[in-house]
């Protein structure tokens, strides 16, 4: 049996509900006040503690690291799940106390396999920092380009301002290249990561940026199976059917990482042009009347799962003999 504790995490506080009373603790680096509360719970309870909370980006990092350090089991709830659950139990208000109690109530849905000590990978965290910084620069670059494009149509931008924005774009491009090079140097410093990177890049159409994203995914979720990896990328099918009246076309859930889907889409577009096996698959589905976007999603899923197989088995991609000559031409 477990003793569940619901925790609502904010920037400054941890709002806690243990089934008996509400408590609040500072969300500080060492969580000293919260640690005293947990140690007191351990002394007065024979049941194992399980902490239930939502991931809130940087704000929940102290709590996550604390759970790893103290070997505490947790259930980190997807915010979409908790939002649906709050509606299901009839919550009309949304405060820190209400959310902490809601997360405590979420325990009725948990099984033993759902409660585990969080996994943390220094290698995954390091690559994740490079990926997030690179994505920030890409988003900034896109925003500046769109602004320049609109300003050119309006025709009212001053030459000095135009030159300044263009210089900013050039600086962003330099920073993107520097971040990419730093990420590659970090990977090359670890022989196992370097080998995994080379294996993933051996797939025609998969470049360095694609491989870095895939490597980060595999490091962050080392125990994920094929179905779980597909869901983490948001490529799992979503069916909407009810009786005889509702039969909507199947779509992908898009609930996973949008950054990962973006790089997989680029890899699929490149793959169907430069990989004879992907091109053959694309043409076969096209001949059967499948939509181009549906085929590309199938290729994206195939690239994801093949990359994971190469990573897991520590081997490069091997072109099938019947496609070997086509890839060389």
C-alpha positions as CSV (number, residue, x, y, z in Angstrom):
1,X,0.0,0.0,0.0
2,X,1.0,3.6,-0.6
3,X,0.6,6.9,1.1
4,X,-0.2,9.4,-1.7
5,X,0.7,13.1,-1.5
6,X,-0.7,15.5,-4.1
7,X,1.6,18.5,-4.9
8,X,0.8,21.6,-7.0
9,X,4.1,23.1,-8.1
10,X,4.4,26.8,-8.8
11,X,7.4,29.2,-9.1
12,X,7.6,30.0,-5.4
13,X,5.7,27.3,-3.5
14,X,4.8,23.6,-3.3
15,X,1.2,23.3,-2.3
16,X,0.8,19.9,-0.6
17,X,-2.2,17.8,0.4
18,X,-1.6,14.4,2.1
19,X,-5.2,13.3,2.5
20,X,-5.6,15.1,5.9
21,X,-4.4,18.7,5.7
22,X,-3.1,21.3,3.3
23,X,0.5,22.5,3.6
24,X,2.7,25.0,1.8
25,X,6.5,24.9,1.4
26,X,9.0,27.2,-0.4
27,X,10.0,25.9,-3.8
28,X,13.8,26.4,-3.1
29,X,16.9,24.6,-4.3
30,X,17.3,22.1,-1.5
31,X,13.6,21.9,-0.4
32,X,14.7,21.9,3.2
33,X,11.3,22.7,4.7
34,X,9.6,20.1,2.4
35,X,12.3,17.6,3.3
36,X,11.4,17.9,7.0
37,X,7.8,17.2,6.1
38,X,8.7,14.1,4.1
39,X,11.1,12.8,6.8
40,X,8.3,13.2,9.4
41,X,5.9,11.3,7.1
42,X,8.4,8.5,6.8
43,X,8.8,8.2,10.5
44,X,5.1,8.2,11.2
45,X,3.9,6.0,8.3
46,X,4.6,2.4,7.5
47,X,3.3,2.9,4.0
48,X,5.6,3.9,1.2
49,X,5.2,7.4,0.0
50,X,4.2,8.3,-3.6
51,X,4.3,11.9,-4.7
52,X,1.9,13.0,-7.4
53,X,2.6,16.2,-9.3
54,X,2.5,17.8,-12.8
55,X,5.7,18.7,-14.7
56,X,6.0,22.5,-14.8
57,X,9.2,22.9,-16.7
58,X,12.0,24.4,-14.7
59,X,9.8,25.0,-11.6
60,X,9.4,21.3,-11.0
61,X,13.0,20.4,-11.5
62,X,13.9,20.9,-7.7
63,X,11.1,18.5,-6.8
64,X,12.1,15.9,-9.4
65,X,15.8,16.0,-8.4
66,X,14.7,15.7,-4.7
67,X,12.7,12.5,-5.5
68,X,15.7,11.0,-7.3
69,X,18.0,11.9,-4.4
70,X,15.7,10.5,-1.8
71,X,14.6,7.5,-3.9
72,X,10.9,8.5,-3.6
73,X,8.4,7.0,-6.0
74,X,6.3,9.5,-8.0
75,X,3.6,9.8,-10.6
76,X,4.3,12.7,-12.9
77,X,0.9,13.4,-14.4
78,X,0.5,14.8,-17.9
79,X,-1.2,18.2,-17.5
80,X,-3.8,17.2,-20.2
81,X,-4.7,14.2,-18.1
82,X,-5.1,16.1,-14.9
83,X,-7.2,18.8,-16.7
84,X,-9.6,16.2,-17.9
85,X,-9.7,14.5,-14.5
86,X,-10.4,17.8,-12.8
87,X,-13.4,18.3,-15.0
88,X,-14.5,14.7,-14.5
89,X,-14.7,15.1,-10.7
90,X,-16.5,18.4,-11.0
91,X,-13.9,20.9,-10.0
92,X,-15.1,24.4,-10.9
93,X,-12.4,26.4,-9.2
94,X,-8.7,26.3,-10.0
95,X,-6.4,27.3,-7.1
96,X,-3.2,25.8,-5.8
97,X,-5.1,24.0,-2.9
98,X,-7.8,22.7,-5.3
99,X,-5.2,21.4,-7.7
100,X,-3.2,19.7,-4.9
101,X,-6.3,17.9,-3.7
102,X,-7.2,17.0,-7.3
103,X,-3.8,15.4,-7.8
104,X,-4.2,13.5,-4.5
105,X,-7.5,12.2,-5.8
106,X,-5.8,11.2,-9.1
107,X,-4.3,8.3,-7.0
108,X,-7.5,6.3,-7.6
109,X,-6.4,5.7,-11.2
110,X,-2.9,4.5,-10.4
111,X,-1.5,1.0,-10.5
112,X,1.8,-0.2,-9.0
113,X,3.6,0.0,-12.3
114,X,2.7,3.7,-12.6
115,X,4.6,4.6,-9.4
116,X,8.4,4.7,-9.8
117,X,11.4,6.8,-8.9
118,X,12.0,9.4,-11.7
119,X,14.8,8.6,-14.2
120,X,17.3,11.3,-14.9
121,X,20.0,11.2,-17.6
122,X,22.8,13.8,-17.5
123,X,23.5,13.1,-21.2
124,X,19.9,13.6,-22.1
125,X,19.7,16.9,-20.1
126,X,22.8,18.2,-21.8
127,X,21.5,17.4,-25.3
128,X,18.1,18.8,-24.3
129,X,19.7,22.1,-23.4
130,X,21.3,22.4,-26.9
131,X,18.0,21.4,-28.6
132,X,15.9,23.9,-26.7
133,X,18.4,26.7,-27.3
134,X,18.5,25.9,-31.0
135,X,14.7,25.8,-31.2
136,X,14.5,29.2,-29.5
137,X,16.8,30.7,-32.1
138,X,14.8,29.1,-35.0
139,X,11.6,30.6,-33.5
140,X,13.2,34.0,-33.1
141,X,14.6,33.8,-36.7
142,X,11.2,32.9,-38.1
143,X,9.5,35.8,-36.2
144,X,12.1,38.4,-37.4
145,X,11.8,37.1,-41.0
146,X,8.0,37.4,-40.9
147,X,8.3,40.9,-39.5
148,X,10.7,41.9,-42.3
149,X,8.4,40.3,-44.9
150,X,5.4,42.3,-43.7
151,X,7.5,45.5,-43.4
152,X,8.6,45.2,-47.0
153,X,5.0,45.0,-48.2
154,X,4.0,48.0,-46.1
155,X,7.0,49.9,-47.3
156,X,7.4,52.1,-44.2
157,X,10.5,50.6,-42.6
158,X,13.5,52.9,-42.2
159,X,16.7,51.8,-43.9
160,X,18.6,51.9,-40.6
161,X,16.0,49.6,-38.9
162,X,16.1,47.2,-41.9
163,X,19.9,47.0,-41.7
164,X,19.7,46.3,-37.9
165,X,17.1,43.5,-38.3
166,X,19.2,41.9,-41.1
167,X,22.3,42.1,-38.9
168,X,20.2,40.4,-36.2
169,X,19.3,37.6,-38.6
170,X,22.9,37.1,-39.4
171,X,23.8,36.9,-35.7
172,X,21.1,34.3,-35.2
173,X,22.5,32.2,-38.0
174,X,26.0,32.3,-36.5
175,X,24.6,31.4,-33.0
176,X,22.7,28.4,-34.5
177,X,25.8,27.1,-36.1
178,X,27.8,27.5,-32.9
179,X,25.1,25.7,-30.8
180,X,25.1,22.8,-33.4
181,X,28.9,22.6,-33.3
182,X,28.9,22.6,-29.5
183,X,26.3,19.8,-29.4
184,X,28.4,17.7,-31.9
185,X,31.5,18.3,-29.8
186,X,29.6,17.1,-26.7
187,X,28.5,14.0,-28.5
188,X,32.0,13.3,-29.9
189,X,33.5,13.5,-26.4
190,X,31.5,10.3,-25.5
191,X,32.4,7.3,-27.6
192,X,29.1,5.6,-27.1
193,X,27.1,8.6,-28.1
194,X,29.4,9.2,-31.1
195,X,28.8,5.6,-32.3
196,X,25.0,6.0,-31.8
197,X,25.1,9.2,-33.7
198,X,26.9,7.6,-36.6
199,X,24.5,4.7,-36.7
200,X,21.4,7.0,-36.8
201,X,23.0,9.2,-39.4
202,X,23.7,6.2,-41.6
203,X,20.0,6.2,-42.6
204,X,19.8,8.1,-45.9
205,X,17.8,11.3,-45.3
206,X,18.7,11.6,-41.6
207,X,21.0,14.5,-40.9
208,X,22.9,15.7,-37.8
209,X,20.1,17.8,-36.4
210,X,17.6,14.9,-36.9
211,X,20.0,12.5,-35.2
212,X,20.5,14.8,-32.2
213,X,16.8,15.0,-31.6
214,X,16.4,11.2,-31.9
215,X,19.4,10.5,-29.7
216,X,18.0,12.8,-27.0
217,X,14.6,10.9,-27.1
218,X,16.3,7.5,-26.7
219,X,18.5,8.7,-23.8
220,X,15.6,10.4,-22.0
221,X,13.3,7.3,-22.3
222,X,15.6,4.3,-22.3
223,X,12.8,1.8,-21.4
224,X,10.3,3.0,-24.0
225,X,8.9,0.4,-26.4
226,X,7.9,0.9,-30.0
227,X,4.3,2.0,-29.2
228,X,5.5,4.4,-26.5
229,X,8.1,6.0,-28.7
230,X,5.5,6.5,-31.4
231,X,3.2,8.2,-28.8
232,X,6.1,10.4,-27.5
233,X,6.5,11.7,-31.1
234,X,2.8,12.2,-31.4
235,X,2.5,9.8,-34.3
236,X,0.1,7.4,-32.7
237,X,-3.3,7.1,-34.5
238,X,-6.3,8.7,-33.0
239,X,-9.7,7.1,-33.8
240,X,-13.0,8.9,-33.4
241,X,-16.0,6.5,-33.8
242,X,-19.3,6.2,-32.0
243,X,-22.1,3.9,-33.2
244,X,-23.1,4.3,-36.8
245,X,-23.2,8.1,-36.9
246,X,-19.6,9.1,-36.1
247,X,-16.8,7.7,-38.2
248,X,-14.2,10.3,-38.6
249,X,-11.0,9.8,-40.6
250,X,-8.1,8.5,-38.5
251,X,-5.5,11.2,-37.5
252,X,-2.3,11.2,-35.5
253,X,-2.7,12.5,-32.0
254,X,0.0,15.2,-32.2
255,X,0.3,15.0,-28.4
256,X,4.0,14.4,-28.4
257,X,7.0,16.6,-29.1
258,X,6.3,19.0,-32.0
259,X,10.0,19.6,-32.4
260,X,10.6,15.8,-32.9
261,X,7.8,15.7,-35.4
262,X,9.3,18.6,-37.3
263,X,12.7,16.9,-37.7
264,X,11.1,13.6,-38.5
265,X,9.0,15.3,-41.2
266,X,12.2,16.8,-42.7
267,X,13.9,13.4,-42.6
268,X,10.9,11.8,-44.3
269,X,10.9,14.4,-47.1
270,X,14.6,13.9,-47.7
271,X,14.3,10.1,-47.3
272,X,11.7,9.6,-50.1
273,X,14.0,11.5,-52.4
274,X,17.4,9.9,-51.5
275,X,16.5,6.5,-50.0
276,X,15.3,3.9,-52.6
277,X,13.5,1.9,-49.9
278,X,11.5,4.9,-48.6
279,X,10.8,6.0,-52.3
280,X,9.6,2.5,-53.0
281,X,7.3,2.5,-50.0
282,X,6.1,6.0,-50.9
283,X,5.3,5.0,-54.5
284,X,3.5,1.8,-53.4
285,X,1.2,3.7,-51.0
286,X,0.6,6.4,-53.6
287,X,-0.5,3.7,-56.1
288,X,-3.0,2.4,-53.6
289,X,-4.6,5.8,-53.4
290,X,-3.2,6.9,-50.0
291,X,-2.8,10.7,-49.5
292,X,0.7,12.1,-49.6
293,X,0.6,13.4,-46.0
294,X,-0.5,10.0,-44.7
295,X,2.4,8.3,-46.5
296,X,4.9,10.8,-45.1
297,X,3.6,10.1,-41.6
298,X,4.2,6.3,-42.2
299,X,7.7,7.1,-43.3
300,X,8.3,9.3,-40.3
301,X,7.2,6.4,-38.0
302,X,9.4,4.0,-39.9
303,X,12.4,6.3,-39.5
304,X,11.7,6.7,-35.8
305,X,11.5,3.0,-35.1
306,X,14.4,2.1,-37.4
307,X,16.6,4.7,-35.6
308,X,15.7,3.2,-32.3
309,X,16.5,-0.3,-33.5
310,X,20.0,0.9,-34.7
311,X,20.5,2.7,-31.4
312,X,19.5,-0.3,-29.3
313,X,21.5,-2.9,-31.4
314,X,24.5,-0.6,-31.9
315,X,24.7,-1.1,-35.6
316,X,24.6,1.0,-38.8
317,X,21.8,1.0,-41.3
318,X,22.2,-1.7,-44.0
319,X,20.7,-1.1,-47.4
320,X,18.7,-4.1,-48.7
321,X,20.5,-5.6,-51.7
322,X,17.6,-4.9,-54.1
323,X,17.8,-1.2,-53.2
324,X,21.6,-0.9,-53.1
325,X,22.1,-0.1,-56.7
326,X,19.2,2.4,-56.7
327,X,20.7,4.3,-53.8
328,X,24.0,4.6,-55.6
329,X,22.4,6.1,-58.8
